[in-house]
Amino acid sequence: MIAVMGLGFVGLTTGLGLAHCSGQQVFAYDADERKRELYKGKRIAFHEPHLQEQLERYVGDRFIVCDTLAEAVAQADTLFICVGTPSSLSGETDLGDLQRAVSAYLDALEQLSQPKPYPVIVIKSTVPASTTTDVVQLLLENRGYRIGENIGLAHNPEFLREGSAWNDFVQPDRIIIGEVDPIGAQRVRELYANFGVPIHYVSAHTAEFVKYASNALLATLISFANELSMIAARIGHIDITQVFHLLHEDKRWQGHPAKMTDYVFPGCGFGGYCLPKDTLSLYAHAGHYGHEAVMLKAVLQVNEDIKRHIVEQIAASVQPEGTIGILGLSFKPESDDVRGAVSRDIIGLLLDRGYSRIVAYDPMAMENFHNAYGLPIRYADSVEEVVNRCEVLTIITAWRDFKDKQNLYQGKKIIDGRHYL
């Protein structure tokens, strides 16, 4: 049996969705008596397509609104916590309601005449990465519970959009289970067995972080579009609506010739001739018209920061007298173009730090790189030679050959700058 605690937008959708898709009874509770009475009367205080009809269909049958938390806890062995996690005045997430919900659940659990053999808590609320383990798990342990022994814990992020929450729940893109203990994670998986979509087991930290990544990406895209609209207004005679309609015709949105998802992926930074030059030019041009394009400035800054981040990882793995292998010199695979190559900046930063034993290999671009930059490094004839000569290997360009030969890297420290292996 399932219990849901917190019956706002997310909790109500989750409870009704699980009742609909799992076929199990869901025991629902909210601390707000007014909400409970509304739902018992088959009424919803906010507009959300399909929820009203689903409430009318299931309330009193598969969806039981309980007057007390103890009543819900007594019936269920798995609890979804869906309470609010608003921002505090400082901008940080206020976890007070979540902590109080967990404590209230444990109080109710401990009042049962027959103890639950292995209750599972599933955090559905949106929380910062590390909350499930560093806040909720700690709270459980302080009350004498042990994850994996007498209680289970998981994080299961929601991706519900207002206006389409029901369809988002019953027809999701994927289901993510942040595993803290295997029994708890398996319990959650069983509840989603009928959904027919990919189910991913990840760490609780990863599950928490992906929700923020999703929303931050969407927010970034919106702000990017708005920043360009402000630049266009300053310059004048630009139809910004038309600009974005034309951008939307780029075949990359549909996956040809390269998917937009290839760009929304971490790496060593962007290079080549066009992206650095044109982004810098647009930023400078906006300034000429009196607009400080803060997002474009940040884009350029982060592109420098990630290179230093890669160098910091290398420096943490090998002393300056050690030998570093650089795999990839061209700015992208299947190219011998080294204009604006990230590899040049990373090697330059390493040389500035006193690293003089650097061996590089690229299937196409070594001659061009040497002629363009003349850096005091050595070149290898193959991946195998780099592996044999170096203590640390750094992947800068995502050549297929580097992935195909990853079995050679056994026992070597790898800095995978492209998150490729």
HELIX and SHEET records of a PDB file:
HELIX    1   1 PHE A    9  SER A   22  1                                  14    
HELIX    2   2 GLU A   33  LYS A   40  1                                   8    
HELIX    3   3 LEU A   51  TYR A   58  1                                   8    
HELIX    4   4 LEU A   69  GLN A   75  1                                   7    
HELIX    5   5 GLY A   96  GLU A  110  1                                  15    
HELIX    6   6 THR A  131  THR A  131  1                                   1    
HELIX    7   7 THR A  132  VAL A  136  3                                   5    
HELIX    8   8 GLN A  137  ASN A  142  1                                   6    
HELIX    9   9 ALA A  165  VAL A  170  1                                   6    
HELIX   10  10 PRO A  182  LEU A  191  1                                  10    
HELIX   11  11 ALA A  204  ILE A  235  1                                  32    
HELIX   12  12 ILE A  240  HIS A  248  1                                   9    
HELIX   13  13 LYS A  251  GLN A  254  5                                   4    
HELIX   14  14 MET A  260  ASP A  262  5                                   3    
HELIX   15  15 CYS A  274  HIS A  288  1                                  15    
HELIX   16  16 VAL A  294  ALA A  315  1                                  22    
HELIX   17  17 VAL A  342  ASP A  352  1                                  11    
HELIX   18  18 MET A  366  TYR A  373  1                                   8    
HELIX   19  19 VAL A  383  ARG A  389  1                                   7    
HELIX   20  20 ARG A  400  ASP A  404  1                                   5    
HELIX   21  21 GLN A  406  TYR A  409  5                                   4    
SHEET    1   A 8 PHE A  63  VAL A  65  0                                        
SHEET    2   A 8 VAL A  26  TYR A  29  1                                        
SHEET    3   A 8 ILE A   2  MET A   5  1                                        
SHEET    4   A 8 THR A  78  ILE A  81  1                                        
SHEET    5   A 8 VAL A 120  ILE A 123  1                                        
SHEET    6   A 8 GLY A 152  HIS A 155  1                                        
SHEET    7   A 8 ILE A 175  GLU A 179 -1                                        
SHEET    8   A 8 ILE A 199  SER A 203  1                                        
SHEET    1   B 5 ARG A 378  TYR A 379  0                                        
SHEET    2   B 5 ARG A 357  TYR A 361  1                                        
SHEET    3   B 5 THR A 323  LEU A 327  1                                        
SHEET    4   B 5 VAL A 392  ILE A 395  1                                        
SHEET    5   B 5 LYS A 413  ASP A 416  1                                        
END                                                                             
